[in-house]
Amino acid sequence: MARLSQRVKTVLKIVLTVGIIFLSCLAAMGTLVLLVFGHALYALPLLLIPAIIPMMWIRNKKKYAACYCAAFVLFALVFGINLGMTLYEEKITIDVTPNIRTYEYLPFTEDSKIVKLDSQTLKLTENLPVIDGATAAFPVYSAFVNAVYPDTTELYDGVFEYHSTDEGYEMLAEKKTDIFIGAQPSKEQIEYAKKCGTTFEYTQIGWEAFVFIVHKDNPIETLTPEQIRGIYSGEITNWNQVGGRNTKIEPFQRDAGSGSQSMMLRFMGDTPIVDAEVETVQGMGGMVEWVVDYQNKAGSIGYSFRYYIEGIVQHPDIKMLAVDGVAPTVENIVNHRYPIVAPVFAVTYAENTNQNVDKLIDWMLSEEGQYIIEEIGYVGMGD
């Protein structure tokens, strides 16, 4: 019996030793993963697990059992915390695509949401200008294509393109496209064009409102321009400072080079914008989803363009704020009451020799072109 009992103890010790070595390997891998992803604080306890192997030979079995159990609990706790953080991050991770469902706004399709007009004054059949644009402007220039281009034109066929603002201006600067429809470029995009030997030219074809968005549960309805600058400069950090709840403000920003970020920097003027505390948001759709879903929903604020929010996204949980008590409506853009407006440009380059570019620009300013712009929901130049 004594020999059997000793053998059982030996086998048990071997099994436990192997188990602890296995846990130690897991701890080492877990430590590496946590360190790679910047969670060094949680990685430190895992480093203690390999140290318990020598405890297998402690004579006091109670001390051994206590040490082993403590190490196992510590490992389980750290693993649980890390797993919980991972699941939580997955829960609040926002799907930033698509910014627009382009298939809903394609030309020459029966169920397209674009304004359909068959131009009676301009039809292009050759030397077609390569047209591109910003996300919010996609329905506009898709309708232009539908009106004056051949009905064989398709998205990404080398003539009708969609690359959003940052890449779109890069391609225009490199003279890979002829016309870009959207907000004006950033200083960096203009400088890049100069390096490419390209001179941007701007033709305004409409007006749009630059808007600030919050979750519908946020009781704030209006802010002043000074309050908005205070929020994005870091001077105002809690909604109770502007008449709201005692909730920390989470001001989201767009990625550099996007049309809305360039507009935001122009709006801020000489007031420096604070570094994004959470992260910058890729894509206009991402801005909406972050404001809707990020942690304390009532604490978030972001920005975009009115038509994108009202005409494309139409998210039921998003609210556009008034500025100085004036809502960003078409009427208030027309009567110049809404204080933050942005021109919509058709941007070309001076070195272009394609005569159809000028013809198309002139047509955009014609009665037909302005009809499309206004029917889509923008404000035309005549207004």
KOLZATOR-608556 format. One record per residue (C-alpha): residue in one letter; x, y, z; residue number from 1. Coordinates in steps of 0.1 Angstrom, whole numbers, padded with zeros to 4 digits. Each point is the difference from the previous one (the first is absolute). Layout:
<bamars>
('A' (X Y Z) NUM);
...
</bamars>
This chain:
<bamars>
('M' (0000 0000 0000) 1);
('A' (0028 0023 0009) 2);
('R' (0017 -0006 -0034) 3);
('L' (-0034 0005 -0018) 4);
('S' (-0005 0032 0019) 5);
('Q' (0034 0013 -0009) 6);
('R' (-0005 -0009 -0037) 7);
('V' (-0033 0019 0000) 8);
('K' (0017 0030 0015) 9);
('T' (0028 -0002 -0026) 10);
('V' (-0025 -0003 -0028) 11);
('L' (-0020 0029 0014) 12);
('K' (0031 0021 0003) 13);
('I' (0010 -0008 -0036) 14);
('V' (-0036 0008 -0013) 15);
('L' (0000 0033 0020) 16);
('T' (0035 0009 -0012) 17);
('V' (-0010 -0006 -0036) 18);
('G' (-0032 0020 0006) 19);
('I' (0019 0029 0015) 20);
('I' (0026 -0001 -0029) 21);
('F' (-0030 0001 -0024) 22);
('L' (-0015 0029 0018) 23);
('S' (0034 0017 0000) 24);
('C' (0002 -0004 -0038) 25);
('L' (-0035 0015 -0003) 26);
('A' (0011 0028 0024) 27);
('A' (0031 0007 -0021) 28);
('M' (-0021 0002 -0032) 29);
('G' (-0026 0021 0017) 30);
('T' (0026 0023 0013) 31);
('L' (0014 0004 -0035) 32);
('V' (-0034 0007 -0015) 33);
('L' (-0009 0025 0027) 34);
('L' (0033 0018 -0004) 35);
('V' (-0004 0002 -0037) 36);
('F' (-0034 0016 0003) 37);
('G' (0012 0024 0027) 38);
('H' (-0016 -0016 0031) 39);
('A' (0033 -0003 0020) 40);
('L' (-0018 0005 0033) 41);
('Y' (-0021 -0032 -0005) 42);
('A' (0031 -0019 -0013) 43);
('L' (0020 0004 0032) 44);
('P' (-0020 -0024 0022) 45);
('L' (0004 -0027 -0027) 46);
('L' (0037 0002 0004) 47);
('L' (-0004 -0013 0036) 48);
('I' (-0014 -0033 -0010) 49);
('P' (0032 -0017 -0011) 50);
('A' (0014 0008 0034) 51);
('I' (-0023 -0025 0017) 52);
('I' (0016 -0030 -0015) 53);
('P' (0026 -0004 0028) 54);
('M' (-0029 0000 0024) 55);
('M' (-0008 -0036 -0010) 56);
('W' (0027 -0011 0024) 57);
('I' (-0011 0020 0030) 58);
('R' (-0005 -0024 0028) 59);
('N' (-0028 0018 0016) 60);
('K' (-0029 -0011 -0023) 61);
('K' (-0024 0026 0013) 62);
('K' (0025 0028 -0010) 63);
('Y' (0004 -0017 -0034) 64);
('A' (-0037 -0003 -0005) 65);
('A' (-0006 0036 0010) 66);
('C' (0028 0013 -0023) 67);
('Y' (-0013 -0021 -0029) 68);
('C' (-0036 0010 0005) 69);
('A' (0010 0037 0003) 70);
('A' (0020 -0002 -0032) 71);
('F' (-0028 -0018 -0018) 72);
('V' (-0025 0026 0011) 73);
('L' (0023 0028 -0010) 74);
('F' (0004 -0015 -0035) 75);
('A' (-0038 -0005 -0003) 76);
('L' (-0006 0035 0012) 77);
('V' (0024 0016 -0025) 78);
('F' (-0013 -0022 -0028) 79);
('G' (-0035 0009 0009) 80);
('I' (0008 0037 0000) 81);
('N' (0018 -0002 -0033) 82);
('L' (-0029 -0020 -0015) 83);
('G' (-0025 0025 0013) 84);
('M' (0020 0029 -0015) 85);
('T' (0002 -0017 -0033) 86);
('L' (-0038 -0007 -0001) 87);
('Y' (-0007 0035 0011) 88);
('E' (0022 0015 -0027) 89);
('E' (-0017 -0022 -0026) 90);
('K' (-0034 0012 0013) 91);
('I' (0009 0037 -0005) 92);
('T' (0020 -0005 -0032) 93);
('I' (-0017 0018 -0027) 94);
('D' (-0005 -0011 -0035) 95);
('V' (0011 0030 -0020) 96);
('T' (-0010 -0013 -0033) 97);
('P' (-0017 0006 -0022) 98);
('N' (-0001 0038 0002) 99);
('I' (-0026 -0001 -0027) 100);
('R' (-0017 -0029 -0017) 101);
('T' (0011 0009 -0035) 102);
('Y' (-0022 -0026 -0016) 103);
('E' (-0031 0020 0011) 104);
('Y' (0012 0031 -0020) 105);
('L' (0013 -0014 -0032) 106);
('P' (-0008 0015 -0034) 107);
('F' (-0021 -0017 -0026) 108);
('T' (-0017 -0024 0024) 109);
('E' (-0037 -0002 0005) 110);
('D' (-0002 0001 0038) 111);
('S' (0028 0026 0005) 112);
('K' (-0007 0027 0026) 113);
('I' (0017 0027 -0021) 114);
('V' (-0018 0028 -0017) 115);
('K' (-0006 -0012 -0035) 116);
('L' (0002 0026 -0028) 117);
('D' (0007 -0006 -0037) 118);
('S' (0019 0031 -0010) 119);
('Q' (-0014 0018 -0031) 120);
('T' (0030 0024 -0002) 121);
('L' (0031 -0021 0004) 122);
('K' (0009 -0036 -0010) 123);
('L' (0036 -0012 0003) 124);
('T' (0010 -0029 -0022) 125);
('E' (0038 0002 -0002) 126);
('N' (0029 0014 0020) 127);
('L' (-0021 -0005 0031) 128);
('P' (0013 0019 0030) 129);
('V' (0010 -0024 0028) 130);
('I' (-0022 0011 0029) 131);
('D' (0005 -0008 0037) 132);
('G' (-0012 0014 0033) 133);
('A' (-0006 0000 0037) 134);
('T' (-0023 -0024 0018) 135);
('A' (-0028 0025 0006) 136);
('A' (0002 0011 -0036) 137);
('F' (-0003 -0034 -0016) 138);
('P' (-0038 0003 -0007) 139);
('V' (0007 0033 -0017) 140);
('Y' (0027 -0009 -0025) 141);
('S' (-0016 -0034 -0006) 142);
('A' (-0031 0019 -0011) 143);
('F' (0022 0022 -0022) 144);
('V' (0014 -0032 -0017) 145);
('N' (-0036 -0013 -0004) 146);
('A' (-0010 0032 -0017) 147);
('V' (0029 0006 -0025) 148);
('Y' (0022 -0031 -0003) 149);
('P' (-0006 -0031 -0022) 150);
('D' (-0023 -0025 0017) 151);
('T' (0028 -0026 -0002) 152);
('T' (0019 0020 0027) 153);
('E' (0006 -0020 0032) 154);
('L' (0016 0006 0034) 155);
('Y' (0037 -0005 0000) 156);
('D' (0002 -0003 -0038) 157);
('G' (0028 0026 -0003) 158);
('V' (-0025 0028 -0005) 159);
('F' (-0024 -0001 0029) 160);
('E' (0020 -0004 0032) 161);
('Y' (-0006 0002 0038) 162);
('H' (0030 0004 0023) 163);
('S' (-0012 0024 0027) 164);
('T' (0018 0032 0008) 165);
('D' (0036 -0009 0010) 166);
('E' (0007 -0025 -0028) 167);
('G' (-0021 0020 -0024) 168);
('Y' (0020 0032 0003) 169);
('E' (0032 -0021 -0002) 170);
('M' (-0011 -0014 -0033) 171);
('L' (-0011 0034 -0013) 172);
('A' (0034 0014 0010) 173);
('E' (0017 -0028 -0020) 174);
('K' (-0023 0008 -0029) 175);
('K' (-0016 -0035 0000) 176);
('T' (-0035 0016 0002) 177);
('D' (-0014 0032 -0016) 178);
('I' (-0027 0012 0025) 179);
('F' (-0004 -0005 0037) 180);
('I' (-0034 0009 0016) 181);
('G' (0001 0009 0037) 182);
('A' (0013 0024 0027) 183);
('Q' (0031 0019 -0006) 184);
('P' (0033 -0017 0006) 185);
('S' (0023 0002 0030) 186);
('K' (0032 0020 0000) 187);
('E' (0020 -0032 -0002) 188);
('Q' (-0020 -0012 -0031) 189);
('I' (0006 0034 -0017) 190);
('E' (0037 -0003 0008) 191);
('Y' (0001 -0035 -0014) 192);
('A' (-0016 0013 -0032) 193);
('K' (0027 0026 -0003) 194);
('K' (0027 -0027 0004) 195);
('C' (-0017 -0018 -0029) 196);
('G' (0000 0031 -0021) 197);
('T' (-0038 0002 0002) 198);
('T' (-0020 0032 0005) 199);
('F' (-0034 -0006 0015) 200);
('E' (-0028 0022 -0013) 201);
('Y' (-0033 0003 0019) 202);
('T' (-0035 0005 -0014) 203);
('Q' (-0027 0002 0027) 204);
('I' (-0031 -0019 -0011) 205);
('G' (-0020 0001 0033) 206);
('W' (-0002 0005 0037) 207);
('E' (-0001 -0023 0030) 208);
('A' (-0002 0003 0038) 209);
('F' (0028 -0013 0023) 210);
('V' (-0018 -0016 0029) 211);
('F' (0007 -0014 0035) 212);
('I' (-0016 -0032 0011) 213);
('V' (-0008 -0016 0033) 214);
('H' (-0021 -0030 0012) 215);
('K' (-0037 0007 0001) 216);
('D' (0000 -0006 0038) 217);
('N' (0023 0030 0005) 218);
('P' (-0023 0028 0013) 219);
('I' (0021 0027 -0016) 220);
('E' (-0017 0015 -0031) 221);
('T' (0022 0029 -0009) 222);
('L' (0036 0013 0006) 223);
('T' (0017 0032 -0009) 224);
('P' (0031 0000 -0023) 225);
('E' (0020 0010 0031) 226);
('Q' (-0012 -0029 0020) 227);
('I' (0008 -0024 -0029) 228);
('R' (0035 0014 -0002) 229);
('G' (0003 -0003 0037) 230);
('I' (-0009 -0037 -0002) 231);
('Y' (0024 -0008 -0027) 232);
('S' (0028 0021 0015) 233);
('G' (-0003 -0019 0033) 234);
('E' (-0012 0030 0020) 235);
('I' (-0035 -0015 0005) 236);
('T' (0001 -0036 0011) 237);
('N' (-0035 -0007 0016) 238);
('W' (-0034 0005 -0015) 239);
('N' (-0011 0018 0032) 240);
('Q' (0022 0029 -0010) 241);
('V' (-0023 0007 -0029) 242);
('G' (-0033 -0007 0017) 243);
('G' (-0001 -0038 -0003) 244);
('R' (0004 -0029 0023) 245);
('N' (0030 -0008 0022) 246);
('T' (0016 -0021 -0027) 247);
('K' (0035 0000 -0014) 248);
('I' (0001 0012 -0036) 249);
('E' (0016 -0024 -0025) 250);
('P' (0008 0022 -0031) 251);
('F' (0007 -0022 -0030) 252);
('Q' (0021 0012 -0029) 253);
('R' (0004 -0012 -0036) 254);
('D' (0032 -0012 -0016) 255);
('A' (0024 0026 -0015) 256);
('G' (-0007 0009 -0036) 257);
('S' (-0038 -0008 0002) 258);
('G' (-0023 0027 -0012) 259);
('S' (-0017 0004 0033) 260);
('Q' (0033 0001 0019) 261);
('S' (0013 0027 -0023) 262);
('M' (-0033 0019 0005) 263);
('M' (0003 -0004 0038) 264);
('L' (0035 0015 0000) 265);
('R' (-0012 0029 -0020) 266);
('F' (-0028 0005 0025) 267);
('M' (0024 -0001 0029) 268);
('G' (0021 0027 -0015) 269);
('D' (0028 0011 0023) 270);
('T' (-0014 -0021 0029) 271);
('P' (0022 -0032 0002) 272);
('I' (-0019 -0032 -0001) 273);
('V' (0007 -0025 0028) 274);
('D' (0015 -0034 -0008) 275);
('A' (-0027 -0026 -0004) 276);
('E' (-0004 -0017 0034) 277);
('V' (-0015 -0032 -0013) 278);
('E' (0011 -0002 -0036) 279);
('T' (-0006 0016 -0033) 280);
('V' (-0028 -0015 -0020) 281);
('Q' (0005 -0014 -0035) 282);
('G' (-0029 0007 -0023) 283);
('M' (-0032 0021 0003) 284);
('G' (-0020 -0031 0009) 285);
('G' (0025 -0007 0028) 286);
('M' (-0006 0035 0015) 287);
('V' (-0038 -0007 0002) 288);
('E' (0004 -0035 0015) 289);
('W' (0025 0012 0026) 290);
('V' (-0023 0028 0011) 291);
('V' (-0030 -0025 0002) 292);
('D' (0017 -0029 0016) 293);
('Y' (0031 0010 0020) 294);
('Q' (-0002 -0008 0037) 295);
('N' (-0020 0028 0016) 296);
('K' (-0021 0009 -0030) 297);
('A' (-0011 0033 0013) 298);
('G' (0036 0012 0005) 299);
('S' (0011 -0002 -0037) 300);
('I' (0001 0028 -0026) 301);
('G' (0012 0000 -0036) 302);
('Y' (-0004 0019 -0032) 303);
('S' (-0009 -0006 -0036) 304);
('F' (-0020 0016 -0028) 305);
('R' (-0037 0005 0001) 306);
('Y' (-0010 -0019 -0031) 307);
('Y' (0021 -0030 0010) 308);
('I' (-0018 -0002 0034) 309);
('E' (-0034 0009 -0012) 310);
('G' (-0002 -0013 -0035) 311);
('I' (0023 -0031 -0001) 312);
('V' (0004 -0014 0036) 313);
('Q' (-0033 0009 0015) 314);
('H' (0010 -0016 0033) 315);
('P' (-0029 0001 0025) 316);
('D' (0023 0004 0030) 317);
('I' (0019 0030 -0014) 318);
('K' (-0009 0036 0006) 319);
('M' (0014 0031 -0018) 320);
('L' (0006 0029 0024) 321);
('A' (-0011 0035 -0007) 322);
('V' (0027 0027 0001) 323);
('D' (-0010 0032 0017) 324);
('G' (-0035 -0013 0001) 325);
('V' (-0002 -0004 -0038) 326);
('A' (-0006 -0035 -0014) 327);
('P' (0020 -0012 -0031) 328);
('T' (-0029 -0001 -0024) 329);
('V' (-0001 0008 -0037) 330);
('E' (-0021 0031 0007) 331);
('N' (0026 0012 0026) 332);
('I' (0028 -0005 -0024) 333);
('V' (-0018 0019 -0028) 334);
('N' (-0009 0029 0023) 335);
('H' (0036 0000 0015) 336);
('R' (-0012 -0004 0035) 337);
('Y' (0019 -0033 0007) 338);
('P' (0035 0013 0009) 339);
('I' (0022 -0029 -0012) 340);
('V' (-0004 -0006 -0037) 341);
('A' (0024 -0017 -0025) 342);
('P' (0002 0005 -0037) 343);
('V' (-0002 -0031 -0022) 344);
('F' (0026 0001 -0027) 345);
('A' (0008 -0016 -0034) 346);
('V' (0038 0000 0002) 347);
('T' (0020 -0003 -0031) 348);
('Y' (0036 0008 -0010) 349);
('A' (0012 0028 -0022) 350);
('E' (0023 -0022 -0022) 351);
('N' (-0029 -0022 -0013) 352);
('T' (-0004 0002 -0037) 353);
('N' (-0033 -0020 -0002) 354);
('Q' (-0025 0025 -0013) 355);
('N' (-0029 -0021 0013) 356);
('V' (0010 0008 0036) 357);
('D' (-0010 0037 -0005) 358);
('K' (-0032 -0011 -0017) 359);
('L' (-0009 -0022 0028) 360);
('I' (0008 0027 0026) 361);
('D' (-0022 0025 -0018) 362);
('W' (-0028 -0025 -0002) 363);
('M' (0002 -0006 0038) 364);
('L' (-0008 0037 0004) 365);
('S' (-0028 -0001 -0026) 366);
('E' (-0036 -0004 0009) 367);
('E' (0002 -0037 -0005) 368);
('G' (0031 -0005 0022) 369);
('Q' (-0014 0023 0027) 370);
('Y' (-0033 -0019 -0001) 371);
('I' (0018 -0032 0009) 372);
('I' (0019 0016 0028) 373);
('E' (-0031 0015 0016) 374);
('E' (-0022 -0031 -0005) 375);
('I' (0026 -0021 0017) 376);
('G' (-0001 0022 0030) 377);
('Y' (0029 0025 -0003) 378);
('V' (-0004 0037 -0005) 379);
('G' (0006 0013 -0035) 380);
('M' (0019 0031 -0010) 381);
('G' (-0032 0018 -0011) 382);
('D' (-0012 0000 0036) 383);
</bamars>
